[in-house]
Amino acid sequence: MQKVNVCLIGSGRAGMIHAHNYSKSVPRGAIVAVCDPVAATAQAAAAELGISKWYQDYREVLLDREVDAVLIACPTKYHREIAVAAAGAKKHIFCEKPMAMNVAECDEMIAAADQNGVKLQIGFMRRFDESFREAKKMIEEGEIGEIVLVKSQTRGPSKPKEWMFDIAKSNGPLAEVNSHDIDTLRWLTGSEVKRVFAIGGNFRNKEVANTYPDFYDNVIMNMEFENGMQGCIDGAMYVQYGYDARVEILGTDGVICIGDMHEKKLLTCTRHQAMKRPTMHSWTYLFKDAYIAEDISFVNAILDNTPVAVSGFDGKMAVYVVKAGNQSIVEKKIIELIK
C-alpha cells in the first residue's frame, strides 16, 4: 500500500475538515468516498470534495475494496457499532471524540481493532497543536519545575443541538465540549485521574429546563491525579462571545499559558476612546493545522506500521472521566475512579 484511501462516515463540520485535509494536505492519504444517511448531504459532500463515490449505509462502505480506512465523525451513539464492523472488515479506524457512550463500548472497539490487526486512533487534535506540543516539551525538560496544577477551559459559542440536551444520549458538555480538556490534562500531567468533583448548571438554555432537567451548559470539574497533581476544567456551551480554549500549567518554578481569546493580531482604537479586537470565532480556525497533523499521523501509523499517537485507551479514559463527572454532578459528591 502506497497511499491510504479513506471514506468519511458522517459529513458534518468536523468530518469535512478531515475530508478536505485528505483531499489536499495529507501526502500519503486520499479521500475516496463519503457516507451519510441523508442522501442529499452525502451527494453534496462528495461534490464539494470533487469525488464521485458516496454512500448512505456504512455497511456498503465496508464492502468497498478501494477503502482502506474509515473516518468516523457521526454522533457518538453510533461509534461503537461502526468501529467494530469496520475492524471486522479489516478497515483502519480514525474515530472522532468522544470515542463512545461508555467504557464498555470503548473496550469493544479496542478489542475489535486488536483482534483484526487494524489501527484505531482517536481524534484529540490538541496533542498535535504546535503550542501544546511545545508546552509538553517544556514540562518534560523541567522548565517550570514540578507540575502542581493544570487548568483547561473550553467555551463554545454555538447553541446546543436538540439531541445534546438529553444527557443520556449525549453525555452532556463534559463529553461534547470538554473531552479535549480531559485528554489534555491526562497528557500534560502524565497521569490518570484519581478522583473528581463536578458541578453543573443550565444558565443559557433555560427554555429546556422542564423537558431536560439534568441538562447543564456550564460545568466546573476539579480533579486529583494519581501522581498527586491537580486539575481543573471549565466548560461552557452557547457563550456567544466566541470560541475560547485556553490552558494554564502551574509549576513549582513558573507557569505556562497556552492560547488567548483573540483570532487575529488586530487592535482597533477609535475617536470614542474605545478599543476593539476580534475574538476567536471557531475551533475550526484555531486548530486548523493540528487537524492536518493528526490526519498525517494516522496515515503514517498505517503505512509505517507504528503505534498511533492517540490510542483507543486514551479515548476510553476520557469517557471514563466524563461518566464520573456526570455522576458527581447528579450525586453532588466526590467520585473515586477505580483502577
RAVEN-V641058 format. One record per backbone hydrogen bond with DSSP energy under -1.0 kcal/mol. NH is the residue of the N-H (numbers start at 0). CO is the residue of the C=O. If there is no record, write none. Layout:
# RAVEN-V641058
{{NH/CO} {NH/CO}}
This chain:
# RAVEN-V641058
{{3/27} {5/29} {6/68} {7/32} {8/70} {9/34} {15/11} {16/12} {17/13} {18/14} {19/15} {20/16} {21/17} {22/18} {24/20} {25/20} {28/25} {29/3} {31/5} {32/5} {33/52} {34/7} {35/54} {41/37} {42/38} {43/39} {44/40} {45/41} {46/42} {47/43} {48/44} {50/45} {54/33} {59/56} {61/57} {63/60} {66/63} {67/4} {68/4} {69/91} {70/6} {71/93} {72/8} {77/74} {78/75} {81/77} {82/78} {83/79} {84/80} {85/81} {86/82} {87/83} {88/84} {89/86} {90/85} {91/67} {92/118} {93/69} {94/120} {95/71} {105/101} {106/102} {107/103} {108/104} {109/105} {110/106} {111/107} {112/108} {113/109} {114/110} {115/111} {117/112} {120/92} {121/309} {122/94} {123/121} {124/122} {126/123} {127/124} {128/125} {132/128} {133/129} {134/130} {135/131} {136/132} {137/133} {138/134} {139/135} {140/136} {141/138} {142/137} {144/141} {147/249} {148/249} {149/229} {150/247} {151/231} {152/245} {153/233} {154/243} {155/235} {163/160} {164/161} {168/165} {169/165} {170/166} {174/171} {175/171} {176/172} {177/172} {181/177} {182/178} {183/179} {184/180} {185/181} {186/182} {187/183} {188/184} {189/185} {193/223} {194/223} {195/334} {196/221} {198/219} {200/217} {207/204} {208/205} {211/207} {214/211} {216/200} {217/200} {218/234} {219/198} {220/232} {221/196} {222/230} {223/194} {224/228} {225/191} {227/224} {229/147} {230/222} {231/149} {232/220} {233/151} {234/218} {235/153} {236/216} {238/155} {242/279} {243/154} {245/152} {246/257} {247/150} {248/255} {249/148} {250/253} {251/145} {252/143} {255/248} {257/246} {262/277} {265/263} {267/275} {269/273} {272/269} {275/267} {279/260} {285/281} {286/282} {287/284} {290/286} {291/287} {292/288} {293/289} {294/290} {295/291} {296/292} {297/293} {298/294} {299/295} {300/296} {301/297} {302/298} {303/299} {305/300} {314/310} {315/311} {316/312} {317/313} {318/314} {319/315} {320/316} {321/317} {322/318} {323/319} {324/320} {325/321} {326/322} {327/323} {328/324} {329/325} {330/326} {331/327} {334/195} {336/193}}
